[in-house]
Amino acid sequence: MLQLLYAKHKKETVTIEETERELLKSMEKSTDLYYETLLLITELRRKAFLKIDTARNRRFASEADLHPNTRFLENPVFDIIEKNRKFVSYINNNLITWQESQETVLYFYNKLMEWHKYRQYMNKPSVTFEEHKQLILDIFAELIIQDDLFFQILEEKSIYWNDDFELVLSMVYKTLWHIRPDMTEEDNIFFPIYKPSEDGEFARALARKSFLEYKENTEIIEKYTQNWEIERISEMDKLIMSCAITELKNFPSIPVKVSLDEYIEISKTYSSPKSSSFINGILDKVVKELQEEKKIIKTGRGLQQ
């Protein structure tokens, strides 16, 4: 939301309606990232199958080619994901694919073949379901998301994903961790990245109110920046503080501390190194003023702080 509001301030011809549509689109795309990542994991098995199948059909196939170790192909976690109806439906309906990035799949497949944990897994006399699952968790957590290429490729696939990685990848890990051997293709094993009715409405309301209240909020900020000309404060810093003030005034179910902490964290990513302490100091003074004027009213037990 903050990025889109910043873009709107830089390009005044963009309407708030266009900003809202772009906001909702970016939220929807985070779900694509979730399924795209899960699909990459299953693509490793597909690549392994193709390699084995090619070797078997060589004119002078060796004994190892004809009788390969197929434990990885038979890992039951793959089937639970790939055969799940929700997974199949989402992949097909949203055109999620790695077909145009097979060199990336091959890159991770080659890494897998050389990985000590994969070799240990393949050479064990037998493995339990939990050991099957642990390998998949380790592939994801250690082999894939520790590699810069993974993020580079996904950033090229969609400009919307840059700020979604932390949330979405944690949900992917959570999904894999919760897989059980008794799950069927009908089970809903996937987690929603966001709730369209609740999160979508919150994002739209916050974006619209932040836009409409920007001038009013800037005037409040100006009171506590006497040693600074308001024009010298970066546009991003002003937007962060304005959005924080809007949230504090208009969303009674969100505790003051939660709002402040969130925007301070945002400033660490999008502003200069010194901005977070500056923004924190200004917002502390603004909160006191708004509370004295009864413009911050929080409802519910423990929400006054």
Secondary structure, 3 states (H helix, E strand, C coil): CHHHHHHHHHCCCCCHHHHHHHHHHHHHHHHHHHHHHHHHHHHHHHHHHHHHHHHHCCCCCCHHHHCCCCCCCCCHHHHHHHCCHHHHHHHHHCCCCCHHHHHHHHHHHHHHHHCHHHHHHHHCCCCCHHHHHHHHHHHHHHHHCCCHHHHHHHHHHCHHHCCCHHHHHHHHHHHHHCCCCCCCCCCCCCCCCCCHHHHHHHHHHHHHHHHHCHHHHHHHHHHCCCCCCHHHCCHHHHHHHHHHHHHHHHCCCCCHHHHHHHHHHHHHHHCCCCHHHHHHHHHHHHHHHHHHCCCCCCCCCCCCC
